């Protein structure tokens, strides 16, 4: 079986210097299957994302999986509200 690349990898959006300027919260479950792909966990847990998203806060929810927002909605809501309160006007 041939591996098929992700469907949008070949699309040129014309973005030459991608950078997210807004404060950003990434909530991931420690049990997310995406972390098991080679290199993903190291990349996400390193500071390499800060090159593209300088004001990035990453929270790993210990019992969360890929659908952490469905499995633990109260915890995710608390994290989001806290983040918004910290960065709100």
PyMOL Python script that loads the backbone (N, CA, C, O; Angstrom):
from pymol import cmd

cmd.read_pdbstr("""\
ATOM      1  N   UNK A   1       0.845  -1.183   0.000  1.00  0.00           N
ATOM      2  CA  UNK A   1       0.000   0.000   0.000  1.00  0.00           C
ATOM      3  C   UNK A   1       0.884   1.237   0.000  1.00  0.00           C
ATOM      4  O   UNK A   1       1.742   1.393   0.869  1.00  0.00           O
ATOM      5  N   UNK A   2       0.677   2.114  -0.970  1.00  0.00           N
ATOM      6  CA  UNK A   2       1.435   3.354  -1.049  1.00  0.00           C
ATOM      7  C   UNK A   2       0.885   4.359  -0.054  1.00  0.00           C
ATOM      8  O   UNK A   2      -0.322   4.445   0.170  1.00  0.00           O
ATOM      9  N   UNK A   3       1.805   5.120   0.540  1.00  0.00           N
ATOM     10  CA  UNK A   3       1.381   6.185   1.438  1.00  0.00           C
ATOM     11  C   UNK A   3       0.927   7.380   0.612  1.00  0.00           C
ATOM     12  O   UNK A   3       1.630   7.814  -0.301  1.00  0.00           O
ATOM     13  N   UNK A   4      -0.220   7.897   0.926  1.00  0.00           N
ATOM     14  CA  UNK A   4      -0.756   9.067   0.232  1.00  0.00           C
ATOM     15  C   UNK A   4      -0.469  10.284   1.097  1.00  0.00           C
ATOM     16  O   UNK A   4      -0.826  10.297   2.275  1.00  0.00           O
ATOM     17  N   UNK A   5       0.181  11.325   0.526  1.00  0.00           N
ATOM     18  CA  UNK A   5       0.462  12.518   1.325  1.00  0.00           C
ATOM     19  C   UNK A   5      -0.830  13.224   1.712  1.00  0.00           C
ATOM     20  O   UNK A   5      -1.868  13.063   1.071  1.00  0.00           O
ATOM     21  N   UNK A   6      -0.737  14.007   2.775  1.00  0.00           N
ATOM     22  CA  UNK A   6      -1.901  14.767   3.213  1.00  0.00           C
ATOM     23  C   UNK A   6      -2.423  15.598   2.056  1.00  0.00           C
ATOM     24  O   UNK A   6      -1.640  16.196   1.317  1.00  0.00           O
ATOM     25  N   UNK A   7      -3.722  15.640   1.894  1.00  0.00           N
ATOM     26  CA  UNK A   7      -4.358  16.191   0.694  1.00  0.00           C
ATOM     27  C   UNK A   7      -4.019  17.638   0.389  1.00  0.00           C
ATOM     28  O   UNK A   7      -4.139  18.046  -0.766  1.00  0.00           O
ATOM     29  N   UNK A   8      -3.604  18.433   1.361  1.00  0.00           N
ATOM     30  CA  UNK A   8      -3.344  19.845   1.075  1.00  0.00           C
ATOM     31  C   UNK A   8      -1.860  20.194   1.064  1.00  0.00           C
ATOM     32  O   UNK A   8      -1.510  21.364   0.914  1.00  0.00           O
ATOM     33  N   UNK A   9      -0.991  19.219   1.217  1.00  0.00           N
ATOM     34  CA  UNK A   9       0.435  19.536   1.266  1.00  0.00           C
ATOM     35  C   UNK A   9       0.951  20.198  -0.004  1.00  0.00           C
ATOM     36  O   UNK A   9       1.875  21.009   0.059  1.00  0.00           O
ATOM     37  N   UNK A  10       0.375  19.870  -1.150  1.00  0.00           N
ATOM     38  CA  UNK A  10       0.858  20.413  -2.409  1.00  0.00           C
ATOM     39  C   UNK A  10       0.257  21.748  -2.797  1.00  0.00           C
ATOM     40  O   UNK A  10       0.600  22.281  -3.852  1.00  0.00           O
ATOM     41  N   UNK A  11      -0.619  22.305  -1.992  1.00  0.00           N
ATOM     42  CA  UNK A  11      -1.280  23.564  -2.332  1.00  0.00           C
ATOM     43  C   UNK A  11      -0.394  24.740  -1.920  1.00  0.00           C
ATOM     44  O   UNK A  11       0.025  24.839  -0.767  1.00  0.00           O
ATOM     45  N   UNK A  12      -0.119  25.616  -2.861  1.00  0.00           N
ATOM     46  CA  UNK A  12       0.665  26.820  -2.585  1.00  0.00           C
ATOM     47  C   UNK A  12      -0.292  27.945  -2.225  1.00  0.00           C
ATOM     48  O   UNK A  12      -1.055  28.414  -3.069  1.00  0.00           O
ATOM     49  N   UNK A  13      -0.250  28.372  -0.984  1.00  0.00           N
ATOM     50  CA  UNK A  13      -1.139  29.444  -0.517  1.00  0.00           C
ATOM     51  C   UNK A  13      -0.495  30.823  -0.662  1.00  0.00           C
ATOM     52  O   UNK A  13      -1.120  31.839  -0.357  1.00  0.00           O
ATOM     53  N   UNK A  14       0.747  30.856  -1.123  1.00  0.00           N
ATOM     54  CA  UNK A  14       1.426  32.131  -1.306  1.00  0.00           C
ATOM     55  C   UNK A  14       1.976  32.724  -0.026  1.00  0.00           C
ATOM     56  O   UNK A  14       2.384  33.885  -0.016  1.00  0.00           O
ATOM     57  N   UNK A  15       1.998  31.967   1.041  1.00  0.00           N
ATOM     58  CA  UNK A  15       2.524  32.459   2.313  1.00  0.00           C
ATOM     59  C   UNK A  15       4.016  32.158   2.353  1.00  0.00           C
ATOM     60  O   UNK A  15       4.420  30.995   2.334  1.00  0.00           O
ATOM     61  N   UNK A  16       4.826  33.198   2.410  1.00  0.00           N
ATOM     62  CA  UNK A  16       6.278  33.010   2.369  1.00  0.00           C
ATOM     63  C   UNK A  16       6.926  33.055   3.748  1.00  0.00           C
ATOM     64  O   UNK A  16       7.995  32.478   3.948  1.00  0.00           O
ATOM     65  N   UNK A  17       6.301  33.721   4.682  1.00  0.00           N
ATOM     66  CA  UNK A  17       6.857  33.828   6.029  1.00  0.00           C
ATOM     67  C   UNK A  17       5.732  33.635   7.039  1.00  0.00           C
ATOM     68  O   UNK A  17       5.263  34.605   7.635  1.00  0.00           O
ATOM     69  N   UNK A  18       5.294  32.392   7.238  1.00  0.00           N
ATOM     70  CA  UNK A  18       4.165  32.177   8.152  1.00  0.00           C
ATOM     71  C   UNK A  18       4.537  32.493   9.593  1.00  0.00           C
ATOM     72  O   UNK A  18       5.543  32.007  10.111  1.00  0.00           O
ATOM     73  N   UNK A  19       3.719  33.304  10.224  1.00  0.00           N
ATOM     74  CA  UNK A  19       3.940  33.624  11.628  1.00  0.00           C
ATOM     75  C   UNK A  19       2.607  34.016  12.242  1.00  0.00           C
ATOM     76  O   UNK A  19       1.883  34.842  11.687  1.00  0.00           O
ATOM     77  N   UNK A  20       2.284  33.435  13.372  1.00  0.00           N
ATOM     78  CA  UNK A  20       1.077  33.787  14.117  1.00  0.00           C
ATOM     79  C   UNK A  20       1.489  34.819  15.156  1.00  0.00           C
ATOM     80  O   UNK A  20       2.293  34.530  16.042  1.00  0.00           O
ATOM     81  N   UNK A  21       0.942  36.013  15.048  1.00  0.00           N
ATOM     82  CA  UNK A  21       1.330  37.112  15.940  1.00  0.00           C
ATOM     83  C   UNK A  21       0.497  37.165  17.215  1.00  0.00           C
ATOM     84  O   UNK A  21       0.933  37.765  18.198  1.00  0.00           O
ATOM     85  N   UNK A  22      -0.679  36.561  17.229  1.00  0.00           N
ATOM     86  CA  UNK A  22      -1.580  36.624  18.381  1.00  0.00           C
ATOM     87  C   UNK A  22      -1.177  35.595  19.440  1.00  0.00           C
ATOM     88  O   UNK A  22      -0.628  34.545  19.106  1.00  0.00           O
ATOM     89  N   UNK A  23      -1.448  35.892  20.712  1.00  0.00           N
ATOM     90  CA  UNK A  23      -1.248  34.871  21.739  1.00  0.00           C
ATOM     91  C   UNK A  23      -2.057  33.622  21.367  1.00  0.00           C
ATOM     92  O   UNK A  23      -3.214  33.715  20.956  1.00  0.00           O
ATOM     93  N   UNK A  24      -1.431  32.470  21.519  1.00  0.00           N
ATOM     94  CA  UNK A  24      -2.036  31.225  21.047  1.00  0.00           C
ATOM     95  C   UNK A  24      -1.948  30.149  22.110  1.00  0.00           C
ATOM     96  O   UNK A  24      -0.917  29.988  22.764  1.00  0.00           O
ATOM     97  N   UNK A  25      -3.039  29.411  22.279  1.00  0.00           N
ATOM     98  CA  UNK A  25      -3.097  28.299  23.225  1.00  0.00           C
ATOM     99  C   UNK A  25      -3.285  27.011  22.447  1.00  0.00           C
ATOM    100  O   UNK A  25      -4.213  26.891  21.648  1.00  0.00           O
ATOM    101  N   UNK A  26      -2.398  26.042  22.682  1.00  0.00           N
ATOM    102  CA  UNK A  26      -2.511  24.714  22.097  1.00  0.00           C
ATOM    103  C   UNK A  26      -2.764  23.740  23.236  1.00  0.00           C
ATOM    104  O   UNK A  26      -1.923  23.574  24.120  1.00  0.00           O
ATOM    105  N   UNK A  27      -3.916  23.102  23.211  1.00  0.00           N
ATOM    106  CA  UNK A  27      -4.276  22.123  24.229  1.00  0.00           C
ATOM    107  C   UNK A  27      -4.235  20.752  23.577  1.00  0.00           C
ATOM    108  O   UNK A  27      -4.933  20.498  22.595  1.00  0.00           O
ATOM    109  N   UNK A  28      -3.415  19.874  24.131  1.00  0.00           N
ATOM    110  CA  UNK A  28      -3.290  18.523  23.577  1.00  0.00           C
ATOM    111  C   UNK A  28      -3.398  17.507  24.706  1.00  0.00           C
ATOM    112  O   UNK A  28      -3.003  17.772  25.841  1.00  0.00           O
ATOM    113  N   UNK A  29      -3.933  16.355  24.375  1.00  0.00           N
ATOM    114  CA  UNK A  29      -3.949  15.251  25.317  1.00  0.00           C
ATOM    115  C   UNK A  29      -2.628  14.508  25.278  1.00  0.00           C
ATOM    116  O   UNK A  29      -2.069  14.287  24.203  1.00  0.00           O
ATOM    117  N   UNK A  30      -2.128  14.122  26.435  1.00  0.00           N
ATOM    118  CA  UNK A  30      -0.885  13.340  26.497  1.00  0.00           C
ATOM    119  C   UNK A  30      -1.022  12.017  25.758  1.00  0.00           C
ATOM    120  O   UNK A  30      -0.026  11.441  25.321  1.00  0.00           O
ATOM    121  N   UNK A  31      -2.259  11.533  25.617  1.00  0.00           N
ATOM    122  CA  UNK A  31      -2.500  10.255  24.953  1.00  0.00           C
ATOM    123  C   UNK A  31      -2.960  10.436  23.507  1.00  0.00           C
ATOM    124  O   UNK A  31      -3.536   9.519  22.920  1.00  0.00           O
ATOM    125  N   UNK A  32      -2.711  11.607  22.933  1.00  0.00           N
ATOM    126  CA  UNK A  32      -3.100  11.882  21.549  1.00  0.00           C
ATOM    127  C   UNK A  32      -2.270  11.000  20.620  1.00  0.00           C
ATOM    128  O   UNK A  32      -1.042  10.985  20.702  1.00  0.00           O
ATOM    129  N   UNK A  33      -2.943  10.270  19.744  1.00  0.00           N
ATOM    130  CA  UNK A  33      -2.230   9.381  18.827  1.00  0.00           C
ATOM    131  C   UNK A  33      -1.315  10.147  17.878  1.00  0.00           C
ATOM    132  O   UNK A  33      -0.361   9.573  17.353  1.00  0.00           O
ATOM    133  N   UNK A  34      -1.583  11.425  17.647  1.00  0.00           N
ATOM    134  CA  UNK A  34      -0.725  12.218  16.769  1.00  0.00           C
ATOM    135  C   UNK A  34       0.690  12.353  17.336  1.00  0.00           C
ATOM    136  O   UNK A  34       1.646  12.555  16.588  1.00  0.00           O
ATOM    137  N   UNK A  35       0.816  12.240  18.647  1.00  0.00           N
ATOM    138  CA  UNK A  35       2.139  12.323  19.268  1.00  0.00           C
ATOM    139  C   UNK A  35       2.969  11.074  19.004  1.00  0.00           C
ATOM    140  O   UNK A  35       4.185  11.091  19.195  1.00  0.00           O
ATOM    141  N   UNK A  36       2.332   9.992  18.569  1.00  0.00           N
ATOM    142  CA  UNK A  36       3.071   8.746  18.326  1.00  0.00           C
ATOM    143  C   UNK A  36       3.716   8.702  16.943  1.00  0.00           C
ATOM    144  O   UNK A  36       4.543   7.828  16.682  1.00  0.00           O
ATOM    145  N   UNK A  37       3.352   9.633  16.046  1.00  0.00           N
ATOM    146  CA  UNK A  37       3.990   9.668  14.730  1.00  0.00           C
ATOM    147  C   UNK A  37       5.440  10.111  14.896  1.00  0.00           C
ATOM    148  O   UNK A  37       5.719  11.016  15.683  1.00  0.00           O
ATOM    149  N   UNK A  38       6.357   9.495  14.175  1.00  0.00           N
ATOM    150  CA  UNK A  38       7.780   9.808  14.347  1.00  0.00           C
ATOM    151  C   UNK A  38       8.072  11.302  14.260  1.00  0.00           C
ATOM    152  O   UNK A  38       7.724  11.959  13.279  1.00  0.00           O
ATOM    153  N   UNK A  39       8.706  11.821  15.286  1.00  0.00           N
ATOM    154  CA  UNK A  39       9.131  13.209  15.330  1.00  0.00           C
ATOM    155  C   UNK A  39       8.098  14.197  15.840  1.00  0.00           C
ATOM    156  O   UNK A  39       8.467  15.304  16.232  1.00  0.00           O
ATOM    157  N   UNK A  40       6.821  13.842  15.852  1.00  0.00           N
ATOM    158  CA  UNK A  40       5.781  14.798  16.259  1.00  0.00           C
ATOM    159  C   UNK A  40       5.933  15.240  17.707  1.00  0.00           C
ATOM    160  O   UNK A  40       5.922  16.438  17.990  1.00  0.00           O
ATOM    161  N   UNK A  41       6.073  14.302  18.617  1.00  0.00           N
ATOM    162  CA  UNK A  41       6.165  14.663  20.040  1.00  0.00           C
ATOM    163  C   UNK A  41       7.383  15.544  20.295  1.00  0.00           C
ATOM    164  O   UNK A  41       7.292  16.547  21.002  1.00  0.00           O
ATOM    165  N   UNK A  42       8.515  15.169  19.721  1.00  0.00           N
ATOM    166  CA  UNK A  42       9.724  15.973  19.917  1.00  0.00           C
ATOM    167  C   UNK A  42       9.544  17.382  19.361  1.00  0.00           C
ATOM    168  O   UNK A  42       9.960  18.358  19.984  1.00  0.00           O
ATOM    169  N   UNK A  43       8.922  17.483  18.184  1.00  0.00           N
ATOM    170  CA  UNK A  43       8.720  18.789  17.563  1.00  0.00           C
ATOM    171  C   UNK A  43       7.776  19.649  18.387  1.00  0.00           C
ATOM    172  O   UNK A  43       8.068  20.813  18.663  1.00  0.00           O
ATOM    173  N   UNK A  44       6.646  19.076  18.778  1.00  0.00           N
ATOM    174  CA  UNK A  44       5.639  19.837  19.517  1.00  0.00           C
ATOM    175  C   UNK A  44       6.144  20.228  20.900  1.00  0.00           C
ATOM    176  O   UNK A  44       5.859  21.327  21.375  1.00  0.00           O
ATOM    177  N   UNK A  45       6.883  19.348  21.544  1.00  0.00           N
ATOM    178  CA  UNK A  45       7.362  19.620  22.905  1.00  0.00           C
ATOM    179  C   UNK A  45       8.651  20.442  22.933  1.00  0.00           C
ATOM    180  O   UNK A  45       9.112  20.836  24.005  1.00  0.00           O
ATOM    181  N   UNK A  46       9.230  20.699  21.769  1.00  0.00           N
ATOM    182  CA  UNK A  46      10.428  21.540  21.702  1.00  0.00           C
ATOM    183  C   UNK A  46      10.007  23.001  21.545  1.00  0.00           C
ATOM    184  O   UNK A  46       8.818  23.318  21.541  1.00  0.00           O
ATOM    185  N   UNK A  47      10.972  23.860  21.419  1.00  0.00           N
ATOM    186  CA  UNK A  47      10.685  25.286  21.197  1.00  0.00           C
ATOM    187  C   UNK A  47      10.611  25.634  19.715  1.00  0.00           C
ATOM    188  O   UNK A  47      10.542  26.812  19.364  1.00  0.00           O
ATOM    189  N   UNK A  48      10.625  24.634  18.840  1.00  0.00           N
ATOM    190  CA  UNK A  48      10.626  24.895  17.403  1.00  0.00           C
ATOM    191  C   UNK A  48       9.350  25.583  16.936  1.00  0.00           C
ATOM    192  O   UNK A  48       9.397  26.378  15.998  1.00  0.00           O
ATOM    193  N   UNK A  49       8.221  25.302  17.559  1.00  0.00           N
ATOM    194  CA  UNK A  49       6.967  25.965  17.169  1.00  0.00           C
ATOM    195  C   UNK A  49       7.005  27.456  17.472  1.00  0.00           C
ATOM    196  O   UNK A  49       6.313  28.239  16.822  1.00  0.00           O
ATOM    197  N   UNK A  50       7.815  27.855  18.460  1.00  0.00           N
ATOM    198  CA  UNK A  50       7.900  29.273  18.830  1.00  0.00           C
ATOM    199  C   UNK A  50       8.468  30.116  17.689  1.00  0.00           C
ATOM    200  O   UNK A  50       8.305  31.336  17.681  1.00  0.00           O
ATOM    201  N   UNK A  51       9.132  29.477  16.731  1.00  0.00           N
ATOM    202  CA  UNK A  51       9.647  30.205  15.571  1.00  0.00           C
ATOM    203  C   UNK A  51       8.490  30.727  14.712  1.00  0.00           C
ATOM    204  O   UNK A  51       8.578  31.804  14.123  1.00  0.00           O
ATOM    205  N   UNK A  52       7.416  29.954  14.650  1.00  0.00           N
ATOM    206  CA  UNK A  52       6.247  30.330  13.851  1.00  0.00           C
ATOM    207  C   UNK A  52       5.166  30.992  14.711  1.00  0.00           C
ATOM    208  O   UNK A  52       4.431  31.861  14.244  1.00  0.00           O
ATOM    209  N   UNK A  53       5.085  30.567  15.974  1.00  0.00           N
ATOM    210  CA  UNK A  53       4.068  31.089  16.904  1.00  0.00           C
ATOM    211  C   UNK A  53       4.814  31.554  18.168  1.00  0.00           C
ATOM    212  O   UNK A  53       4.885  30.813  19.149  1.00  0.00           O
ATOM    213  N   UNK A  54       5.364  32.765  18.149  1.00  0.00           N
ATOM    214  CA  UNK A  54       6.210  33.224  19.253  1.00  0.00           C
ATOM    215  C   UNK A  54       5.515  33.264  20.616  1.00  0.00           C
ATOM    216  O   UNK A  54       6.139  32.963  21.633  1.00  0.00           O
ATOM    217  N   UNK A  55       4.241  33.630  20.647  1.00  0.00           N
ATOM    218  CA  UNK A  55       3.520  33.755  21.915  1.00  0.00           C
ATOM    219  C   UNK A  55       2.624  32.523  22.108  1.00  0.00           C
ATOM    220  O   UNK A  55       1.406  32.633  22.242  1.00  0.00           O
ATOM    221  N   UNK A  56       3.264  31.352  22.119  1.00  0.00           N
ATOM    222  CA  UNK A  56       2.548  30.078  22.193  1.00  0.00           C
ATOM    223  C   UNK A  56       2.618  29.494  23.601  1.00  0.00           C
ATOM    224  O   UNK A  56       3.679  29.429  24.222  1.00  0.00           O
ATOM    225  N   UNK A  57       1.467  29.079  24.074  1.00  0.00           N
ATOM    226  CA  UNK A  57       1.375  28.357  25.343  1.00  0.00           C
ATOM    227  C   UNK A  57       0.815  26.967  25.013  1.00  0.00           C
ATOM    228  O   UNK A  57      -0.253  26.845  24.413  1.00  0.00           O
ATOM    229  N   UNK A  58       1.544  25.933  25.411  1.00  0.00           N
ATOM    230  CA  UNK A  58       1.103  24.561  25.153  1.00  0.00           C
ATOM    231  C   UNK A  58       0.764  23.905  26.483  1.00  0.00           C
ATOM    232  O   UNK A  58       1.543  23.950  27.435  1.00  0.00           O
ATOM    233  N   UNK A  59      -0.414  23.294  26.526  1.00  0.00           N
ATOM    234  CA  UNK A  59      -0.850  22.571  27.719  1.00  0.00           C
ATOM    235  C   UNK A  59      -1.145  21.133  27.306  1.00  0.00           C
ATOM    236  O   UNK A  59      -1.932  20.883  26.394  1.00  0.00           O
ATOM    237  N   UNK A  60      -0.504  20.201  27.988  1.00  0.00           N
ATOM    238  CA  UNK A  60      -0.770  18.790  27.766  1.00  0.00           C
ATOM    239  C   UNK A  60      -1.650  18.277  28.903  1.00  0.00           C
ATOM    240  O   UNK A  60      -1.268  18.336  30.072  1.00  0.00           O
ATOM    241  N   UNK A  61      -2.819  17.780  28.551  1.00  0.00           N
ATOM    242  CA  UNK A  61      -3.760  17.253  29.528  1.00  0.00           C
ATOM    243  C   UNK A  61      -3.450  15.768  29.694  1.00  0.00           C
ATOM    244  O   UNK A  61      -3.540  14.990  28.745  1.00  0.00           O
ATOM    245  N   UNK A  62      -3.086  15.395  30.910  1.00  0.00           N
ATOM    246  CA  UNK A  62      -2.569  14.047  31.174  1.00  0.00           C
ATOM    247  C   UNK A  62      -3.491  12.935  30.691  1.00  0.00           C
ATOM    248  O   UNK A  62      -3.023  11.994  30.051  1.00  0.00           O
ATOM    249  N   UNK A  63      -4.764  13.015  30.976  1.00  0.00           N
ATOM    250  CA  UNK A  63      -5.693  11.941  30.598  1.00  0.00           C
ATOM    251  C   UNK A  63      -6.387  12.198  29.259  1.00  0.00           C
ATOM    252  O   UNK A  63      -7.286  11.451  28.874  1.00  0.00           O
ATOM    253  N   UNK A  64      -5.975  13.246  28.553  1.00  0.00           N
ATOM    254  CA  UNK A  64      -6.603  13.579  27.286  1.00  0.00           C
ATOM    255  C   UNK A  64      -6.075  12.751  26.133  1.00  0.00           C
ATOM    256  O   UNK A  64      -4.934  12.291  26.148  1.00  0.00           O
ATOM    257  N   UNK A  65      -6.922  12.570  25.135  1.00  0.00           N
ATOM    258  CA  UNK A  65      -6.517  11.886  23.914  1.00  0.00           C
ATOM    259  C   UNK A  65      -6.625  12.882  22.762  1.00  0.00           C
ATOM    260  O   UNK A  65      -6.577  14.091  22.989  1.00  0.00           O
ATOM    261  N   UNK A  66      -6.770  12.396  21.536  1.00  0.00           N
ATOM    262  CA  UNK A  66      -6.870  13.283  20.376  1.00  0.00           C
ATOM    263  C   UNK A  66      -8.123  14.156  20.455  1.00  0.00           C
ATOM    264  O   UNK A  66      -8.152  15.255  19.901  1.00  0.00           O
ATOM    265  N   UNK A  67      -9.135  13.677  21.128  1.00  0.00           N
ATOM    266  CA  UNK A  67     -10.387  14.420  21.273  1.00  0.00           C
ATOM    267  C   UNK A  67     -10.531  14.922  22.706  1.00  0.00           C
ATOM    268  O   UNK A  67     -11.564  14.722  23.345  1.00  0.00           O
ATOM    269  N   UNK A  68      -9.489  15.572  23.195  1.00  0.00           N
ATOM    270  CA  UNK A  68      -9.449  16.033  24.582  1.00  0.00           C
ATOM    271  C   UNK A  68     -10.628  16.944  24.904  1.00  0.00           C
ATOM    272  O   UNK A  68     -11.133  16.924  26.026  1.00  0.00           O
ATOM    273  N   UNK A  69     -11.068  17.732  23.948  1.00  0.00           N
ATOM    274  CA  UNK A  69     -12.195  18.653  24.174  1.00  0.00           C
ATOM    275  C   UNK A  69     -13.505  17.893  24.368  1.00  0.00           C
ATOM    276  O   UNK A  69     -14.416  18.392  25.028  1.00  0.00           O
ATOM    277  N   UNK A  70     -13.609  16.692  23.798  1.00  0.00           N
ATOM    278  CA  UNK A  70     -14.814  15.884  23.991  1.00  0.00           C
ATOM    279  C   UNK A  70     -14.726  15.044  25.259  1.00  0.00           C
ATOM    280  O   UNK A  70     -15.718  14.864  25.966  1.00  0.00           O
ATOM    281  N   UNK A  71     -13.534  14.534  25.538  1.00  0.00           N
ATOM    282  CA  UNK A  71     -13.367  13.657  26.700  1.00  0.00           C
ATOM    283  C   UNK A  71     -13.372  14.445  28.014  1.00  0.00           C
ATOM    284  O   UNK A  71     -13.917  13.989  29.019  1.00  0.00           O
ATOM    285  N   UNK A  72     -12.764  15.619  27.993  1.00  0.00           N
ATOM    286  CA  UNK A  72     -12.613  16.417  29.217  1.00  0.00           C
ATOM    287  C   UNK A  72     -13.031  17.875  28.969  1.00  0.00           C
ATOM    288  O   UNK A  72     -12.206  18.780  29.098  1.00  0.00           O
ATOM    289  N   UNK A  73     -14.295  18.109  28.617  1.00  0.00           N
ATOM    290  CA  UNK A  73     -14.715  19.465  28.241  1.00  0.00           C
ATOM    291  C   UNK A  73     -14.573  20.489  29.360  1.00  0.00           C
ATOM    292  O   UNK A  73     -14.231  21.642  29.094  1.00  0.00           O
ATOM    293  N   UNK A  74     -14.827  20.099  30.594  1.00  0.00           N
ATOM    294  CA  UNK A  74     -14.726  21.065  31.698  1.00  0.00           C
ATOM    295  C   UNK A  74     -13.293  21.542  31.866  1.00  0.00           C
ATOM    296  O   UNK A  74     -13.047  22.732  32.062  1.00  0.00           O
ATOM    297  N   UNK A  75     -12.346  20.609  31.788  1.00  0.00           N
ATOM    298  CA  UNK A  75     -10.934  20.975  31.945  1.00  0.00           C
ATOM    299  C   UNK A  75     -10.474  21.866  30.785  1.00  0.00           C
ATOM    300  O   UNK A  75      -9.769  22.851  31.000  1.00  0.00           O
ATOM    301  N   UNK A  76     -10.873  21.520  29.568  1.00  0.00           N
ATOM    302  CA  UNK A  76     -10.513  22.325  28.404  1.00  0.00           C
ATOM    303  C   UNK A  76     -11.150  23.712  28.514  1.00  0.00           C
ATOM    304  O   UNK A  76     -10.488  24.709  28.224  1.00  0.00           O
ATOM    305  N   UNK A  77     -12.392  23.797  28.918  1.00  0.00           N
ATOM    306  CA  UNK A  77     -13.054  25.094  29.091  1.00  0.00           C
ATOM    307  C   UNK A  77     -12.328  25.958  30.111  1.00  0.00           C
ATOM    308  O   UNK A  77     -12.133  27.153  29.888  1.00  0.00           O
ATOM    309  N   UNK A  78     -11.925  25.359  31.234  1.00  0.00           N
ATOM    310  CA  UNK A  78     -11.190  26.110  32.255  1.00  0.00           C
ATOM    311  C   UNK A  78      -9.874  26.639  31.698  1.00  0.00           C
ATOM    312  O   UNK A  78      -9.505  27.783  31.960  1.00  0.00           O
ATOM    313  N   UNK A  79      -9.168  25.816  30.934  1.00  0.00           N
ATOM    314  CA  UNK A  79      -7.897  26.248  30.339  1.00  0.00           C
ATOM    315  C   UNK A  79      -8.124  27.410  29.372  1.00  0.00           C
ATOM    316  O   UNK A  79      -7.370  28.383  29.371  1.00  0.00           O
ATOM    317  N   UNK A  80      -9.160  27.299  28.559  1.00  0.00           N
ATOM    318  CA  UNK A  80      -9.444  28.355  27.579  1.00  0.00           C
ATOM    319  C   UNK A  80      -9.872  29.652  28.258  1.00  0.00           C
ATOM    320  O   UNK A  80      -9.419  30.729  27.871  1.00  0.00           O
ATOM    321  N   UNK A  81     -10.734  29.563  29.262  1.00  0.00           N
ATOM    322  CA  UNK A  81     -11.192  30.759  29.972  1.00  0.00           C
ATOM    323  C   UNK A  81     -10.029  31.439  30.678  1.00  0.00           C
ATOM    324  O   UNK A  81      -9.910  32.663  30.643  1.00  0.00           O
ATOM    325  N   UNK A  82      -9.181  30.660  31.312  1.00  0.00           N
ATOM    326  CA  UNK A  82      -7.995  31.216  31.978  1.00  0.00           C
ATOM    327  C   UNK A  82      -7.078  31.925  30.974  1.00  0.00           C
ATOM    328  O   UNK A  82      -6.587  33.022  31.242  1.00  0.00           O
ATOM    329  N   UNK A  83      -6.853  31.296  29.825  1.00  0.00           N
ATOM    330  CA  UNK A  83      -6.031  31.879  28.779  1.00  0.00           C
ATOM    331  C   UNK A  83      -6.631  33.192  28.281  1.00  0.00           C
ATOM    332  O   UNK A  83      -5.928  34.193  28.143  1.00  0.00           O
ATOM    333  N   UNK A  84      -7.935  33.179  28.014  1.00  0.00           N
ATOM    334  CA  UNK A  84      -8.604  34.400  27.530  1.00  0.00           C
ATOM    335  C   UNK A  84      -8.593  35.506  28.575  1.00  0.00           C
ATOM    336  O   UNK A  84      -8.423  36.676  28.232  1.00  0.00           O
ATOM    337  N   UNK A  85      -8.773  35.155  29.843  1.00  0.00           N
ATOM    338  CA  UNK A  85      -8.704  36.165  30.904  1.00  0.00           C
ATOM    339  C   UNK A  85      -7.310  36.779  30.998  1.00  0.00           C
ATOM    340  O   UNK A  85      -7.162  37.976  31.244  1.00  0.00           O
ATOM    341  N   UNK A  86      -6.302  35.953  30.802  1.00  0.00           N
ATOM    342  CA  UNK A  86      -4.918  36.422  30.871  1.00  0.00           C
ATOM    343  C   UNK A  86      -4.582  37.365  29.713  1.00  0.00           C
ATOM    344  O   UNK A  86      -3.779  38.285  29.870  1.00  0.00           O
ATOM    345  N   UNK A  87      -5.198  37.134  28.553  1.00  0.00           N
ATOM    346  CA  UNK A  87      -4.851  37.908  27.356  1.00  0.00           C
ATOM    347  C   UNK A  87      -5.949  38.873  26.916  1.00  0.00           C
ATOM    348  O   UNK A  87      -5.811  39.546  25.895  1.00  0.00           O
ATOM    349  N   UNK A  88      -7.038  38.943  27.680  1.00  0.00           N
ATOM    350  CA  UNK A  88      -8.149  39.837  27.328  1.00  0.00           C
ATOM    351  C   UNK A  88      -7.854  41.267  27.695  1.00  0.00           C
ATOM    352  O   UNK A  88      -6.884  41.560  28.393  1.00  0.00           O
ATOM    353  N   UNK A  89      -8.703  42.156  27.217  1.00  0.00           N
ATOM    354  CA  UNK A  89      -8.532  43.583  27.509  1.00  0.00           C
ATOM    355  C   UNK A  89      -9.021  43.922  28.887  1.00  0.00           C
ATOM    356  O   UNK A  89      -8.953  45.080  29.299  1.00  0.00           O
TER     357      UNK A  89
END
""", "prot")
cmd.dss("prot")
cmd.show_as("cartoon", "prot")
cmd.util.cbc("prot")
cmd.orient("prot")
